[in-house]
Amino acid sequence: MAGCSMSGIPALKQRRDEPFFREWAGHVPDVRLAESVASVRSLIDDLIAAGSPPDEAPARDAVARCVQRFNHIDDGWISTIEREDICETICTLVDLAGLQCDDDWTADREW
């Protein structure tokens, strides 16, 4: 996305079908990788549904649901690299939606 000025709903739609977390293949169980990608795509859908730019409250609710999905599927496989990748992906999507993301957005994580 470097050099890309697209933001908002068009940028989120463009990112939706990306192969998120592909560098995890072979290190993270396939089922967890698939669940992680689905969780991020659900977040994108929720951010798109929230409008452009979304109000912060529904966007935070969408992120909280995403974090809870990761909390639910984490049985010890989320380590430092995965944690950083998940948080970076979430913040990138929040930023694309037109809001300012920081660590507070993912504070409810248990991983």
C-alpha positions in Angstrom: 0.0 0.0 0.0 3.0 2.3 0.1 2.4 5.3 -2.0 -1.3 4.6 -2.2 -3.5 7.5 -1.3 -6.8 5.6 -1.3 -8.6 5.5 1.9 -12.1 4.9 3.4 -14.5 2.4 2.0 -12.7 1.9 -1.4 -9.4 1.1 0.4 -11.1 -1.3 2.8 -12.9 -3.1 0.0 -9.6 -3.4 -1.9 -7.9 -4.9 1.2 -10.7 -7.3 2.0 -9.6 -10.2 -0.3 -5.9 -9.9 0.5 -4.2 -13.0 1.8 -3.7 -11.8 5.3 -1.0 -13.3 7.5 0.4 -15.5 4.6 3.8 -15.5 6.3 2.3 -17.6 9.1 1.8 -20.5 6.8 3.7 -23.5 8.1 4.1 -21.9 11.6 0.5 -21.4 12.6 -2.1 -24.3 12.3 -4.0 -23.9 9.1 -7.4 -23.8 10.9 -6.1 -20.9 13.1 -4.7 -19.1 10.0 -8.1 -19.4 8.3 -9.9 -18.2 11.4 -7.6 -15.2 11.7 -8.1 -14.2 8.1 -11.9 -14.6 8.5 -11.7 -12.4 11.7 -9.9 -9.6 9.8 -12.3 -9.8 6.9 -15.3 -9.5 9.4 -13.6 -6.4 10.8 -13.3 -4.9 7.3 -17.0 -5.7 6.7 -17.9 -4.0 10.0 -15.8 -1.0 9.3 -17.4 -0.6 5.8 -20.9 -1.0 7.3 -20.0 1.8 9.8 -19.8 4.3 7.0 -17.1 6.7 5.7 -15.7 8.0 7.8 -17.2 5.9 10.6 -18.1 7.3 14.0 -15.5 6.2 16.5 -17.8 4.3 18.8 -19.0 1.8 16.1 -15.5 1.4 14.8 -14.2 0.7 18.3 -17.0 -1.9 18.8 -16.0 -3.5 15.5 -12.4 -3.7 16.7 -13.5 -5.0 20.1 -15.4 -7.8 18.4 -12.4 -8.7 16.3 -10.1 -8.7 19.4 -12.7 -11.0 21.1 -12.6 -13.4 18.1 -8.8 -13.6 18.5 -9.2 -14.1 22.3 -11.6 -17.0 21.6 -9.3 -18.8 19.1 -6.1 -18.3 21.0 -5.1 -21.5 22.7 -1.4 -20.5 23.0 -0.5 -20.2 19.3 -0.4 -16.3 19.3 3.1 -15.3 20.2 5.0 -12.1 19.8 5.2 -12.1 16.0 1.5 -13.0 15.6 0.5 -10.4 18.2 2.4 -7.7 16.4 1.0 -8.8 13.0 -2.6 -8.8 14.3 -2.3 -5.4 16.0 -0.6 -3.9 13.0 -3.3 -5.2 10.7 -6.1 -4.0 12.9 -4.5 -0.5 13.2 -3.9 -0.3 9.4 -7.6 -1.0 8.8 -8.7 1.5 11.4 -6.4 4.1 9.9 -7.7 3.3 6.4 -11.3 3.8 7.7 -10.3 7.4 8.6 -9.6 7.1 12.3 -6.5 7.3 14.4 -5.5 3.9 15.8 -3.2 3.4 18.8 -2.6 0.6 21.3 -5.7 1.5 23.2 -7.8 0.0 20.4 -6.6 -3.5 21.1 -6.3 -3.1 24.9 -8.9 -5.9 25.5 -6.7 -8.6 24.0 -5.7 -11.6 26.1 -2.9 -12.6 23.8 
